[in-house]
Amino acid sequence: MAEKHDLTVIGGGPGGYVAALRAAQLGLDVALVEKAELGGVCLNWGCIPTKALLTSAAAAELARGADELGVAVGSVAIDAGAVFARKDRIVERLRGGVETLLGKRGIAVRAGEARIVEPGVVLVSAPDGSVTLESRNVIVATGSAPIVPDTMPRDGRVVLTSRDALSRPDLPDSVVVIGAGAVGCEFAAFYSGMGVEVTLVEMMPELLPGEDVSAARLLRQSFRKRGVDVRLKSAVEKIEVSDGRATTILSTDDALDSETVLLALGRRAAVEEAGLRELGADVDGGAVVVDDRMLTSVERTYAIGDVVGGWMLAHVASREGIVAAHQAAGRDVRIDYRAVPRCAFTTPEIASVGMSEADARSDGLEVMTGRFPFSASGKAVASGEGNGFVKVVARASDGEVLGGVIVGPHASDLIHEVALAVEARLSWERVAEMIHTHPTLSEAVCEAFEAVGGLSIHSG
């Protein structure tokens, strides 16, 4: 006999579990199906564990430079086992938190592989048996998987994906990171902070392709100061594994020897899961097609998160889940991607939102820009973090804020003031009028807005 619910959510990642919780808040009876761990890739093998590791790397770097702050700490030793054990404890704690939230909301959590056999009917297969879930609406949040070309011999020991790297409690003596997007750059930051010899390979002309060029250039300079060997405009021809080590052959004919190779080549949408293609759902470019309600071409069936391609960011998946949950509850909420923050948790951090100056100009817009360096921020300099800048882009005709980028301390937190300006369609003048606490890093954001009109006080 089938279980009956108002809504079934397939996938318990940051899109799926958030959708389930919001739907329950709206009064729906919800079932959530997850084949692996609650929290999905983000909590278990992505966003959260990498940030835990980066915190350890930052602590090591701070200790190495403590003498500059008048503090003598002696030699710095890395306990890799303790670093990874801390990461595991954090993940376990947060995963337990998700489980508790779902339980408090009365959501029926089912473990197993889910497949939609017809609209509103989901078959869940598990080792201990199968169950059929019937509901008026279904939300598919099956996520994505790492891209691993057939020519690259990933074995989980020498040639790794990010998930492999997070699952082993040790550090290699050397690593070649292939791909300089956010994931590749974050792992390069972690490994170099841990004292590992790092080579970062990218086939494009700059790190973080698609982001502000001046921000990427500053990150490249920071990497090189920390000893990272950055290879741009370099494609990987092949990887050879022998005697527990790898040789990476580049298009420049260079051969890079390392203990490990980390593949950070992006991710592909998991469109083959949940049976959407068999149901006739439209798929384009390897991703499920949805409208601004997150509705697929299959009736009463929504898709959210990485499976729909596009941003492939946890916070975007969560917002899409909220939109789909509202739709399932009969409330007309739509998705708007205009003010999505994008962050790379490197050293320094890089965060951006909205349009870059290059994007705006390529769209034929006349823009004004304002830039303020952290080297002129009292709080940043006092904290020993004066490297970086804030840049704001505004439309010349009316001053509306179109976007911005921040490179420097706590950029991933500070970017939200710019994001709010983009979302609310504020002018640079309106934001500049707001009083900011002194001394804080947020003053640099205010001064960047002032700089759009040539009014920055401290930038000279």
C-alpha positions in Angstrom: 0.0 0.0 0.0 1.4 3.4 -1.0 2.3 6.2 1.5 0.3 9.3 0.7 1.8 12.8 1.2 1.2 16.3 -0.2 4.7 16.6 -1.5 7.7 14.3 -2.1 11.2 15.7 -2.3 13.9 13.6 -4.0 17.3 14.6 -2.7 18.3 15.8 0.8 21.0 18.4 -0.1 20.7 22.2 0.5 18.0 22.5 -2.1 16.0 19.4 -1.2 16.0 19.6 2.6 15.3 23.3 2.5 12.4 22.7 0.2 11.0 20.1 2.5 11.3 22.3 5.6 9.7 25.3 3.9 6.8 23.1 2.5 6.2 21.8 6.0 6.2 25.3 7.4 3.5 26.1 4.8 1.4 23.2 6.1 2.1 20.4 3.7 2.6 16.8 4.6 6.1 16.1 3.2 8.3 13.1 2.4 12.0 13.4 1.7 14.0 10.7 0.0 17.8 10.6 0.2 20.0 7.8 -1.2 23.2 8.8 0.8 23.7 11.4 3.5 21.3 14.2 4.5 22.9 17.5 3.6 24.0 16.3 0.2 27.4 17.1 -1.3 27.5 20.6 0.1 27.4 19.6 3.8 29.2 16.2 3.5 31.8 16.6 0.7 31.8 20.2 -0.4 31.0 23.6 1.1 31.2 22.8 4.8 34.2 20.3 5.0 36.3 22.5 2.7 35.6 25.6 4.9 36.6 23.5 8.0 39.9 22.6 6.3 40.5 26.1 5.1 40.1 27.4 8.7 42.9 25.0 9.8 45.1 26.2 6.9 44.4 29.9 7.9 45.4 29.1 11.5 48.6 27.6 10.3 49.4 30.6 8.2 48.5 32.9 11.0 50.9 31.0 13.3 53.7 31.2 10.8 53.3 35.0 10.6 52.6 35.6 14.3 56.0 37.2 14.8 54.8 40.1 12.7 52.1 40.7 15.3 54.7 40.5 18.1 53.8 37.0 19.1 56.4 34.2 19.2 55.0 30.7 18.7 58.0 28.8 17.6 57.8 26.2 14.8 54.4 25.2 13.4 53.6 21.5 13.0 50.6 20.2 11.1 48.7 17.2 12.5 46.8 16.1 9.4 44.8 13.5 11.3 43.5 16.1 13.8 42.7 18.5 10.9 40.6 15.9 9.1 39.0 14.6 12.3 37.9 18.1 13.2 36.3 18.4 9.7 34.5 15.1 10.3 33.1 16.2 13.6 31.8 19.4 12.2 30.1 17.6 9.3 28.6 15.0 11.6 27.2 17.7 14.0 25.6 19.7 11.2 24.2 16.7 9.5 22.6 15.7 12.8 21.2 19.2 13.0 19.5 18.8 9.6 18.1 15.4 10.7 16.7 17.1 13.9 15.1 19.9 12.0 13.4 17.5 9.6 12.1 15.4 12.5 10.7 18.5 14.3 8.8 19.4 11.2 7.3 15.9 10.9 8.9 15.2 7.6 8.9 11.5 6.7 12.6 10.8 5.7 13.1 7.7 3.5 16.5 6.3 2.6 16.9 4.8 -0.8 17.0 5.3 -4.6 13.9 7.2 -5.8 12.4 7.1 -9.3 9.3 8.8 -10.5 7.2 6.2 -12.3 4.5 8.6 -13.2 3.6 12.2 -12.2 3.1 12.2 -8.4 4.2 8.6 -7.9 7.7 7.8 -6.6 9.1 4.4 -6.1 11.8 4.2 -3.4 14.1 1.2 -3.6 16.3 0.3 -0.5 18.2 -2.8 0.6 15.4 -3.6 3.1 12.6 -3.3 0.6 10.7 -0.8 -1.5 8.0 1.7 -0.8 5.7 3.8 -3.1 5.1 7.4 -2.3 2.1 9.2 -3.8 1.8 12.9 -3.7 0.3 15.8 -5.6 3.6 17.4 -6.3 7.2 16.2 -6.6 10.4 18.2 -6.3 13.6 16.7 -7.8 16.9 17.8 -6.2 19.3 15.1 -7.3 22.3 17.4 -7.6 25.4 16.8 -9.7 28.6 14.7 -9.9 32.2 15.7 -10.6 33.3 15.9 -14.2 36.0 13.2 -14.8 37.1 12.8 -18.4 37.7 9.3 -19.6 41.3 10.3 -20.4 42.0 11.0 -16.8 42.6 7.9 -14.7 40.8 8.7 -11.5 41.5 6.0 -9.0 40.7 7.8 -5.7 44.3 7.3 -4.4 46.6 9.2 -6.8 44.1 10.9 -9.1 41.3 12.3 -7.0 38.1 14.3 -7.2 37.3 16.8 -4.4 35.2 14.1 -2.7 38.1 11.7 -2.7 40.4 14.4 -1.3 38.0 15.1 1.6 37.5 11.4 2.4 41.2 10.6 3.1 42.7 11.8 6.4 46.2 12.7 5.2 48.1 15.2 3.2 50.3 14.5 0.1 53.7 16.0 -0.2 52.7 17.5 -3.6 49.6 18.0 -5.6 48.7 19.2 -9.1 45.3 20.8 -9.1 43.6 20.8 -12.5 41.1 23.5 -12.9 41.2 27.0 -11.4 37.5 27.7 -10.7 36.3 28.2 -7.1 36.8 24.6 -6.1 40.3 24.3 -7.6 41.4 27.6 -6.1 40.1 26.7 -2.7 41.9 23.4 -2.6 45.1 25.1 -3.8 44.7 27.6 -0.9 44.1 24.7 1.6 47.0 22.6 0.4 49.5 25.5 0.2 48.4 26.6 3.7 49.2 23.1 5.0 52.7 23.3 3.5 52.0 21.0 0.5 53.8 21.7 -2.8 51.0 22.9 -5.1 50.8 23.4 -8.9 47.6 24.9 -10.2 46.8 24.3 -13.8 44.2 26.2 -15.8 43.6 26.2 -19.6 42.1 29.7 -19.6 44.2 32.9 -19.5 43.3 33.7 -15.9 42.1 32.1 -12.6 38.4 32.1 -11.8 37.3 32.4 -15.5 34.4 34.7 -15.9 35.1 36.7 -12.7 36.5 40.2 -12.5 40.0 40.1 -14.1 41.6 42.4 -11.6 40.3 40.2 -8.7 41.6 37.1 -10.4 45.0 38.8 -11.0 45.3 39.7 -7.3 44.6 36.1 -6.3 47.2 34.8 -8.8 49.8 37.1 -7.3 48.8 36.0 -3.8 49.2 32.3 -4.8 52.6 32.9 -6.2 53.8 34.7 -3.1 52.7 31.6 -1.1 54.7 29.3 -3.4 51.9 28.0 -5.6 53.1 27.3 -9.1 50.3 28.8 -11.3 50.2 27.5 -14.9 47.8 29.4 -17.1 46.9 28.7 -20.7 47.9 25.1 -20.1 45.7 22.2 -21.1 46.2 18.7 -19.7 47.2 16.2 -22.4 47.3 13.1 -20.2 48.0 11.8 -16.7 50.3 8.9 -16.2 50.2 6.9 -12.9 53.2 4.8 -11.9 54.6 3.6 -8.5 52.0 5.6 -6.5 52.8 8.9 -8.2 51.5 10.9 -11.1 53.0 12.6 -14.1 50.8 15.3 -15.7 51.7 16.2 -19.2 50.6 19.7 -20.3 50.0 21.2 -23.7 53.2 23.2 -23.1 55.1 19.9 -23.1 55.9 20.3 -19.4 55.7 17.1 -17.3 54.6 17.7 -13.7 55.5 15.0 -11.1 53.3 14.8 -8.0 52.1 12.5 -5.3 48.5 13.3 -6.2 46.4 15.0 -8.9 43.2 16.7 -7.9 40.5 17.0 -10.7 38.5 20.3 -10.2 37.0 20.4 -13.7 33.4 21.3 -12.7 30.3 19.2 -12.2 27.6 17.8 -14.4 23.9 17.7 -13.6 22.5 14.3 -12.4 19.7 14.3 -15.0 19.7 10.5 -15.3 18.5 10.0 -11.7 14.9 10.1 -10.5 13.5 9.1 -14.0 12.9 12.6 -15.3 14.1 11.8 -18.8 12.0 8.7 -19.0 9.0 10.8 -18.0 9.7 13.1 -21.0 11.1 16.1 -19.1 12.9 18.5 -21.3 16.7 18.4 -21.0 18.9 20.9 -22.6 22.7 21.2 -22.4 22.8 18.3 -19.9 20.4 20.0 -17.5 16.7 19.8 -16.7 14.7 22.7 -18.2 12.5 24.6 -15.7 10.6 27.9 -15.8 10.8 30.6 -13.2 8.5 28.6 -10.9 11.0 25.7 -11.1 8.4 23.6 -12.9 9.6 21.1 -15.4 7.7 20.1 -18.6 6.2 17.2 -16.6 3.0 18.2 -14.8 3.3 18.7 -11.0 7.0 18.0 -11.1 9.6 20.6 -10.1 13.4 20.5 -10.3 15.9 22.6 -8.3 19.6 22.9 -7.6 22.5 21.5 -9.7 20.2 19.2 -11.7 18.9 22.3 -13.5 22.4 23.5 -14.3 23.2 27.2 -14.3 24.7 28.5 -11.1 25.3 25.2 -9.3 25.6 27.0 -5.9 24.2 25.7 -2.6 22.5 29.0 -1.8 20.9 29.2 -5.2 19.6 25.6 -4.7 18.1 26.6 -1.4 16.3 29.6 -2.9 15.1 27.5 -5.8 13.8 24.9 -3.2 11.9 27.7 -1.4 10.3 28.8 -4.7 9.3 25.3 -5.6 7.9 24.7 -2.1 5.7 27.8 -2.3 4.5 26.7 -5.7 3.6 23.2 -4.3 1.7 25.0 -1.6 -0.3 27.0 -4.1 1.6 30.3 -3.6 3.0 32.1 -6.6 6.6 32.8 -5.8 9.2 33.1 -8.7 13.0 32.8 -8.9 15.1 35.8 -9.6 18.8 35.3 -10.3 19.8 39.0 -10.7 21.6 39.3 -7.3 23.3 36.0 -6.7 26.5 36.3 -4.7 29.5 34.3 -5.9 32.3 33.5 -3.6 35.7 31.8 -3.7 37.0 31.1 -0.1 40.6 31.6 -1.0 43.3 33.8 0.5 42.3 36.5 -0.1 38.6 35.7 -0.4 36.9 36.8 -3.6 33.2 37.6 -3.7 31.1 39.2 -6.5 27.5 39.9 -7.3 25.5 41.2 -10.3 27.2 42.5 -13.3 31.0 43.0 -13.6 32.2 46.2 -15.4 33.1 44.1 -18.4 29.7 42.4 -18.5 27.9 45.8 -18.3 30.0 47.4 -21.0 29.6 44.3 -23.3 25.8 44.8 -22.9 26.2 48.4 -24.2 25.7 50.1 -20.8 27.5 53.2 -19.8 28.7 52.7 -16.3 30.5 54.4 -13.4 32.8 52.5 -11.1 34.2 53.1 -7.6 37.1 51.3 -6.0 38.5 51.4 -2.5 41.6 49.5 -1.4 41.8 47.7 1.9 45.2 49.1 2.3 43.4 52.4 3.2 41.1 50.7 5.7 42.1 51.3 9.3 40.5 48.0 10.5 42.0 46.0 7.7 45.5 47.3 8.2 45.3 46.9 12.0 44.2 43.3 11.4 47.1 42.7 9.1 44.7 42.2 6.2 45.3 45.2 4.0 45.5 43.2 0.7 42.5 43.6 -1.7 39.8 46.1 -2.7 36.1 46.7 -3.0 34.8 47.7 -6.5 31.2 48.9 -7.3 29.6 49.1 -10.7 26.7 51.5 -11.3 24.8 52.7 -14.3 25.9 56.1 -15.4 22.4 57.4 -16.3 20.8 57.0 -12.9 23.4 55.7 -10.5 21.7 52.3 -10.0 24.0 49.7 -8.6 24.5 46.9 -11.1 27.1 44.8 -9.3 30.4 44.7 -7.5 33.4 42.6 -6.4 35.3 42.4 -3.2 38.7 40.9 -2.8 40.0 40.7 0.8 39.2 39.8 4.4 35.6 38.5 4.9 34.7 39.3 1.3 32.0 36.5 1.4 30.3 38.3 4.2 30.7 41.9 3.0 29.4 41.3 -0.5 25.8 41.1 0.8 25.6 44.9 1.3 26.3 45.2 -2.5 23.9 42.3 -3.2 21.1 44.2 -1.3 21.8 47.3 -3.3 21.5 45.3 -6.5 18.4 43.4 -5.4 16.7 46.6 -4.2 17.9 48.6 -7.2 19.4 51.3 -5.0 21.6 54.1 -6.3 25.2 54.3 -5.2 24.4 57.6 -3.4 21.7 55.9 -1.3 24.1 53.3 0.1 26.8 55.9 0.6 24.5 57.9 2.8 24.2 55.1 5.3 26.5 55.6 8.4 29.0 52.7 8.8 30.6 51.8 12.1 34.3 52.8 12.6 36.6 51.0 12.6 35.1 48.1 10.5 35.8 46.5 7.2 32.4 47.5 6.0 33.7 51.1 5.8 35.6 50.0 2.8 32.4 49.0 1.1 30.9 52.4 1.9 33.9 54.2 0.5 33.7 52.2 -2.7 30.1 53.4 -3.1 31.3 57.0 -2.4 34.1 56.5 -4.9 31.6 55.9 -7.7 30.9 59.7 -7.5 34.5 60.6 -6.7 33.7 61.2 -3.1 35.7 58.7 -1.2 37.4 60.3 1.8 40.3 58.0 2.4 41.4 56.7 -1.0 43.4 59.8 -1.9 
